[in-house]
């Protein structure tokens, strides 16, 4: 199943993204992380549920490979490793 799509709040992928946002906000003092449904490709009207990182500059979305690591994590350790890679230093 594609990781680049809109997730329903009842899906495990959505819950993993939520958990990742909570972890990232707990351990970051340089950025604010939030979930959002935004365009992956505006021209194709392709939306996705993803994490948005805001360092005070308006924000940016994470890379699809970073999203894949989060939503495909099978353990808390794997999820924590995926989050470590996203922490803004």
Secondary structure by P-SEA (a helix, b strand, c coil): cccccccccccaaaaaaaaaaaaaaaccccbbbbbbbcccccccccccbbbbbbcccccccccaaaaaaaaacccaaaaaaaaaaaccc
